[in-house]
Amino acid sequence: MDTEAQPTERDRSSCPEPGAVEGRSRFALLTRVADWLPGGRITLTLFTCLAFLLVLNTFVAQPFQIPSGSMEQGLRIGDRVLVNKLAYGFGAEPRRGDVVVFDGAGYFGDADYIKRVVGVGGDHVVCCDKKGRIEVNGRSVDETAFLYPGDTPSTVPFDVVVPGGRIFVLGDHRSDSSDSRDHLGSPGGGMIPVKKVIGRADWIVWPYAHWTRLTRPAAYARVPAAGAAHG
């Protein structure tokens, strides 16, 4: 007698597709959560949006309101800029000309500040050359494209070398800006640690009429790397 089991074809009609089961399970879970919450799906949607915004604000981008006139005329009091918090991730660091927001606690004051990066680690920054311009690594920088009209690059002379891992920052409205020049004798010499930088200001997002992208000015493009001028 042949006792070998004969293969039989399974009736698949009664077995739902795995994907469909998973999809229904997820849908059922969301439905149960929505039923549990006061307000149902509307509340669940609001919570989801708030969680998304919290993650976005913490790790990706953060709005920042301009508190003073120190960055005029480009950034006016009350303007809101969008700060790119990923700009200096993965080993990237601030570059000359970037507009950055940083935590000034222990260096400038217990607040967040927005300034332009003029020098990075190793740079020799001097004010001023024979024409009254700032020099970085022996190269004069023409700042007229963004400097506040009527302002000089600085009425305060300085000659500094920026330590590694730090930045030297100035406001564009030099006559109305408290910046690295005012803290040369303070701890850290007015230089902000890169780790204190929250991010780079990439866009003016409010008011709508002032909406624009903030780009790195070409004035710093010809500045040689630290030490290259004497190498």
C-alpha positions as CSV (number, residue, x, y, z in Angstrom):
1,M,0.0,0.0,0.0
2,D,1.3,3.4,-0.9
3,T,1.5,5.3,2.3
4,E,3.4,8.3,1.0
5,A,1.7,11.5,1.8
6,Q,0.3,13.1,-1.3
7,P,0.9,16.8,-1.6
8,T,-2.2,18.8,-1.6
9,E,-2.6,22.4,-2.7
10,R,-3.5,24.8,0.0
11,D,-6.6,26.8,-0.4
12,R,-5.2,30.3,-0.3
13,S,-8.6,32.0,-0.8
14,S,-9.2,32.0,3.0
15,C,-5.7,33.3,3.9
16,P,-5.3,37.1,3.6
17,E,-2.2,38.5,2.1
18,P,0.4,39.3,4.8
19,G,0.6,43.0,3.8
20,A,-3.1,43.3,4.1
21,V,-3.1,41.9,7.6
22,E,-0.3,44.3,8.6
23,G,-2.0,47.2,7.1
24,R,-5.3,46.4,8.8
25,S,-3.4,45.9,12.1
26,R,-1.8,49.3,11.9
27,F,-5.1,50.9,10.9
28,A,-6.9,49.2,13.8
29,L,-4.2,50.4,16.2
30,L,-4.6,54.0,15.1
31,T,-8.3,53.7,15.3
32,R,-8.1,52.4,18.9
33,V,-5.8,55.3,19.8
34,A,-8.1,57.8,18.2
35,D,-11.1,56.4,20.0
36,W,-9.2,56.6,23.3
37,L,-8.3,60.3,22.9
38,P,-10.8,63.1,23.6
39,G,-11.5,64.6,20.2
40,G,-10.7,61.4,18.3
41,R,-8.8,61.7,15.1
42,I,-8.6,65.4,15.2
43,T,-6.6,65.3,18.5
44,L,-4.5,62.4,17.1
45,T,-3.6,64.5,14.0
46,L,-2.7,67.5,16.2
47,F,-0.5,65.5,18.4
48,T,1.2,64.0,15.4
49,C,1.8,67.4,13.9
50,L,3.2,68.8,17.2
51,A,5.5,65.8,17.5
52,F,6.8,66.4,14.0
53,L,7.4,70.1,14.7
54,L,9.2,69.3,17.9
55,V,11.6,66.9,16.1
56,L,12.0,69.5,13.3
57,N,12.7,72.3,15.7
58,T,15.1,70.2,17.9
59,F,17.2,68.6,15.2
60,V,16.7,70.3,11.8
61,A,15.6,73.9,11.7
62,Q,14.6,76.5,14.2
63,P,13.1,80.0,13.8
64,F,14.9,82.9,15.4
65,Q,13.6,86.4,15.9
66,I,16.1,89.3,15.3
67,P,16.2,91.1,18.7
68,S,18.4,94.2,17.8
69,G,19.7,96.3,15.0
70,S,23.2,94.8,15.2
71,M,22.8,93.0,11.8
72,E,21.2,95.8,9.9
73,Q,20.6,96.6,7.1
74,G,20.3,93.0,6.0
75,L,18.5,91.7,9.1
76,R,16.0,94.1,10.8
77,I,14.6,94.1,14.2
78,G,11.6,91.7,14.3
79,D,12.7,89.7,11.3
80,R,12.5,86.0,11.7
81,V,15.2,83.8,10.2
82,L,15.2,80.1,9.8
83,V,18.3,78.6,11.4
84,N,19.7,75.4,9.7
85,K,20.8,73.2,12.6
86,L,22.3,70.6,10.3
87,A,24.6,73.0,8.5
88,Y,27.5,72.1,10.7
89,G,26.8,68.5,11.3
90,F,28.9,65.6,10.0
91,G,32.2,67.4,10.6
92,A,31.3,70.7,8.8
93,E,32.2,73.9,10.6
94,P,31.3,77.6,10.2
95,R,33.0,79.4,7.3
96,R,33.9,83.1,6.9
97,G,30.9,85.1,5.9
98,D,28.3,82.8,7.4
99,V,25.6,84.4,9.5
100,V,25.3,82.2,12.6
101,V,23.2,81.9,15.7
102,F,25.0,80.9,18.9
103,D,24.6,80.5,22.6
104,G,26.5,83.4,24.2
105,A,26.4,82.1,27.8
106,G,29.8,82.5,29.4
107,Y,31.1,84.5,26.5
108,F,28.7,87.3,25.5
109,G,25.8,87.0,27.9
110,D,23.0,84.5,28.8
111,A,21.2,84.7,25.5
112,D,21.3,83.6,21.9
113,Y,23.1,86.0,19.4
114,I,23.3,86.3,15.7
115,K,26.5,87.6,14.0
116,R,28.6,87.2,10.9
117,V,31.7,84.9,11.0
118,V,34.8,87.0,10.1
119,G,37.5,84.6,11.3
120,V,37.7,80.8,11.9
121,G,40.2,78.7,13.8
122,G,43.8,79.7,12.9
123,D,42.9,82.9,11.1
124,H,44.8,86.1,11.8
125,V,42.3,89.0,11.8
126,V,43.4,92.6,11.9
127,C,41.8,96.0,11.9
128,C,42.6,97.8,9.9
129,D,44.6,98.1,6.7
130,K,45.7,101.5,5.2
131,K,42.2,101.9,3.6
132,G,40.4,101.1,6.8
133,R,39.4,97.5,5.8
134,I,39.6,94.4,7.9
135,E,42.4,92.0,6.9
136,V,42.1,88.2,7.3
137,N,45.3,86.2,6.8
138,G,46.9,89.2,5.1
139,R,44.0,89.7,2.6
140,S,41.9,92.9,2.8
141,V,38.2,92.2,2.8
142,D,35.7,94.6,1.0
143,E,32.6,94.4,3.2
144,T,30.7,97.2,1.5
145,A,28.1,94.8,0.1
146,F,26.7,94.0,3.6
147,L,28.1,96.6,6.0
148,Y,25.6,99.1,7.3
149,P,25.6,102.3,5.2
150,G,27.9,104.9,6.7
151,D,29.6,102.5,9.1
152,T,33.3,101.8,9.0
153,P,34.6,98.2,9.4
154,S,35.6,99.0,13.0
155,T,36.5,102.0,15.1
156,V,38.1,99.6,17.5
157,P,41.6,98.4,16.4
158,F,42.4,94.7,17.0
159,D,45.0,92.2,16.0
160,V,44.0,88.6,16.9
161,V,44.7,85.0,16.0
162,V,41.5,82.9,16.3
163,P,42.2,79.7,18.3
164,G,41.3,76.3,16.8
165,G,37.7,75.3,17.3
166,R,36.5,78.9,17.7
167,I,35.1,81.8,15.6
168,F,35.6,85.6,15.6
169,V,32.2,87.3,14.9
170,L,31.1,90.8,14.1
171,G,27.7,92.4,13.5
172,D,27.0,94.0,10.1
173,H,25.9,97.2,11.8
174,R,29.3,97.8,13.4
175,S,28.4,101.0,15.3
176,D,25.4,99.2,16.9
177,S,26.9,95.8,17.6
178,S,28.3,94.2,20.7
179,D,30.5,91.4,19.3
180,S,34.0,89.9,19.5
181,R,35.6,93.3,19.6
182,D,33.9,94.1,22.9
183,H,35.1,90.9,24.6
184,L,38.7,90.8,23.7
185,G,39.7,91.1,27.3
186,S,37.0,88.7,28.5
187,P,37.4,84.9,29.1
188,G,37.9,83.4,25.6
189,G,39.0,86.7,24.2
190,G,35.7,87.2,22.4
191,M,36.0,84.0,20.4
192,I,33.0,81.8,20.4
193,P,33.5,78.0,20.5
194,V,32.1,76.2,17.5
195,K,30.2,73.9,19.8
196,K,28.2,76.9,21.0
197,V,26.9,77.5,17.5
198,I,23.3,76.6,17.1
199,G,23.2,76.8,13.4
200,R,23.5,78.9,10.2
201,A,20.8,81.4,9.3
202,D,19.8,80.5,5.8
203,W,16.5,82.3,5.2
204,I,14.5,85.4,6.2
205,V,11.0,83.9,6.5
206,W,9.1,86.8,8.0
207,P,7.8,89.3,7.2
208,Y,6.8,88.0,3.8
209,A,7.9,91.1,2.0
210,H,11.4,90.5,3.3
211,W,11.5,86.8,2.4
212,T,15.0,86.1,1.0
213,R,17.8,83.5,1.2
214,L,20.9,84.5,3.1
215,T,24.0,83.6,1.1
216,R,27.7,83.7,1.9
217,P,29.1,86.9,0.5
218,A,31.9,86.7,-2.1
219,A,34.0,89.1,-0.1
220,Y,35.7,86.3,1.8
221,A,36.2,84.0,-1.2
222,R,39.8,85.2,-1.8
223,V,40.9,85.0,1.8
224,P,43.7,82.4,2.0
225,A,43.7,79.6,4.4
226,A,45.2,80.2,7.8
227,G,49.0,80.2,7.5
228,A,48.9,80.2,3.7
229,A,49.8,83.8,3.5
230,H,53.1,83.2,5.2
231,G,53.6,79.6,4.0
